[in-house]
Structures are given as C-alpha cells and as structure tokens.
Amino acid sequence: MRVIRPIFKLHKLYSMTPYPKNSAVILMTILILNACQKHGVTPAIPATLSVSPDIDTIGGIITITGSGFSTNPSEDIVQFNDTTFGQVLTASATQLTVVVPAYTAKDRIIVKADSMQSQTAQEFQIAPKFIPQAEAPGYPIIIITGGSNTLSDYTVSFNGATTAPSNLLLDFITVDIPNNATSGKVTVNFKGQPYTSLTDLTITPVGEVTNLTATGIFQTPTGMAFDQNGNLYVSDLQSGVIDKVDPNSGMVNTYAGNGTYSFNGGSPILSAGIYGALSLAFGLDGNLYAVDQFYSRVWKITPDSVISVLPIGGPAANTVFMPAGIVFDSSGNFYVAADQQIRMVSPSGVVTILAGTGLQGGSDGPAASASFSDPTALQLDASGNLYICDVARIRMLSNGMVSTFAGGGGNGAFQDGIGTYAGFVSLNDMVRDPRTGNFYVTDPGDHGVRMVTPNGVVTTIAGKIGQQGTQNGTGSEALFEGPSGIALDQNSVIYVSDGSGANSSVRKIVLH
C-alpha cells in the first residue's frame, strides 16, 4: 500500500493567540506522528473522497467530492498514479472539477490542500478513446490511453481479437485492426490489466481487389460510366478514344474516337476527334456525355455522331475552360465543374452559374461568394444536394450554401475520420451508391479508395496508404498505381481505372 507523509505548517500553530480549543488534540497528534516516524511507521492517507465518474478518458472532466478543499483552484493538488497531476478547473470547499491527465492508469486519486491530504475511496480507471470511430480491418486507428511509454507493455483487443500495437508516442498507440475484429468496445491491456473504452468501434467493409482487364491495354484510363445494359465505358484521356469494356470478360474495344490529336467531333463516332475526354456520364436520353478537358468541350455521343453541347456560344456563362466532372439529375439537367465554378445546363441548353466566384480559393458560404480551388467530380444525393470533389475536400452545395462535407483534416495527409477531421490528399473522382447513400472516391495522392457515408464518416476500403503498385488483394494488401475514375454497377460492385501505360488497367472491388 502506498503511503505519503503528511505535511503540517507548524508555524501556524505557534502563531495562534489564544490557542484554539482543540490545540491540545493537535499537539497530541503531532507527538503521535513524530513517535510513529521515529519507529519507521507512516500513517495511511484517509480515503474520505469520492470521484464521479470513476472511469473516464484522458482529457475527460471528473468531479471529486469531499471537504477541506481550497476555493483557489491553484492551491488544490490532485495527484493521479503518484506522479501525474490533473488540472483543477473549478474549486469549492467541498467539490473539485479536474481534467484527467496523461499517463493515468488505475489507482486512487490523492488530493492535497493546505495541510490536508486524503484520497478517493474507490480507484479511478482510465478508459481508452480512439480515432477514427469507424475503420476497416487492416487499417490503423490511434488509441489514446494511459500507462507507460514502453510499447511491449500493451496489447489491444477488439471484441476478443487481440493484436500488438505498431507504434507508441506519448499516450498515442497506433494499431492495425485485425481481420477477425468485430464492432464493439476496444480494450487496451496494459501490463495484464484491461482498460476498456466507453464507446464502440464500428468495423466497416473492406474491398477485395482484382483486375478486370489486362494491364497495359490503356494509355491513361480516367472517367468511367455504366449504361443501362451493364456495359462499362472508360475514357482513355491521351489516346483520344473512349473504350467499351465487357464487365464479365474484361474484353476492351474502342467505342468512340479516332485516336488522333483532334477535337472536331463528327460522324461516325469512330472517326470523331475527342482527344482529352476526362469524365463520363449517361444522360436520361441514353446518350453518353464526355467532358473534354484539353479542348474545353462537353460532347454528346449518340450511336452515330459526336456533338459538342458546350460551349454553345453567347454569354460568358456558356463558355468553359478545362471542365471536369459531370452529373445528371432526374430532370435531365447536367452539372459541370469548370473555371472554379459549378454550372447547370438545362435540356434546352440554358446555362446557369450555381456556385463559385470564378476565382481560385476555398471559402464556404453563400453560393455566389463561395470559392473553389480545382473542382472535379460531381454527384447528387436523393435530396438534390450536390457534392463536389475539390482537391482535398468534398464540398456540398445545398439550398444556395456551400459547405465542407468531408476532408480538410490531417494537415493535407491521409486521415480517416468524421467530416472535416478526415484528410484526403488529392481527390479525383466520386460515385454514389443509391442503395446505401455511400460515396466512393479515388484518392490518387494516397493510392487508395475511400468510402464516405451520408453522415460524413470517411474510411478506407482498398489500397495501402502511401504505397504504389499494381498488387491485388484485400484492403491494405492491395496496391494501386494511381486510382483515377470510379464507377458502380447495379450490384454495387466498384470499378476503378488505375495507372497509365504498361501499368494501366481497370480494377474491380467487391466489398465484404
């Protein structure tokens, strides 16, 4: 049992005139204490305090109740685990509110105030907390917990699936979620003592990656779209063609474009010049539309001709420079990102600027005064809200306001998490699953494919973050060269265009 010698300020006793009624008791106590100390005996600290809650996380605020506290918070010393001290936020004679400090594990809390020392009747125990709150097997989470700075002192259990952490910095443990983990509490075992989280970790789906096509069959595959019959179309940006891919066999055939450095459109579609096709989408009319970033066009590709539908002449709103993403709504309007603005084009060709000043920036707010850095992919949800990939953020245009839906965290680096805590490096393309409302995005800067829920929870489904390659596998075992376009079939199977030249291919991702 730990004991600490009490400290008495004897000069206060000697200066009291007249002596208080209990001075004889005090003097007798001192004599007894001195006698005990001469014989090597130190009295125990009285356990007269209570703490609520008696389990909390580092940074949590607890309440200690007792008596004899100083009403000046700086004069109350609150000690955890012998060596660490908590910040006292508020103090009264009977109650203290205290911030739980780092390096706390499990022990009684000692409070020193003036000549008083006492401790809590119950032990206070640290509860680990973790970020992100949802993640897929094979990917890391960071656990904030107490104890020591020796990595071997720790193991971590996910509902019984136990693994060793890979890194420890101060009170931050990094651990990869094991493949057999299930959703539930997270338990940190420190020197054999379990410390269990107060909240649940949600285990999210992970993707199994295989090749749909042979490698090296494209030059620079980018945009992707499925038609109503389940055929996949892939724009080969620098080859000047759009290819049609059989999703069953992986066979690739040229669908449109003459493969030359030209942009004249024309008929038949295999003779048309469409060099620079970037993003693809099918309209309600069943025709394929392609955004040509090199020549600043939006093409409509019918079964027998390629027609430019934007620009259409007239005012500046109808002209575009280096357009990127395109998406159709249920009324036949299409939306396009260009010139740091978002525009809507009606079926009759009327162009409306929906958001953006046209100047590069990243300001949220009213649509007319909001700014974009480099908007690319666009998607609509069931309520008509428009989502925009803008470098390292997903922005949302809703009811005339632009806000950041996800991204911007991580100091420009990878970070899974919720909303603006999450971090992307360089978002390229995005698709939405109408069954679940989840978005899937390619992040070539991280060499990964990410999932974003309707609530803005960002997790990783495939790719080893920061590592480049063409390896198939599940989750973090898979490697991407540089995932670009992304599309979803009717069974919610994900397809990604990846790499360039000899390392190019279309990859297939099945979630489980």
Order of alpha helices (4+ residues) and beta strands (2+ residues): alpha-alpha-beta-beta-beta-beta-beta-beta-beta-beta-beta-beta-beta-beta-beta-beta-beta-beta-beta-beta-beta-beta-beta-beta-beta-beta-beta-beta-beta-beta-beta-beta-beta-beta-beta-beta-beta-beta-beta-beta-beta-beta-beta-beta-beta-beta-beta-beta
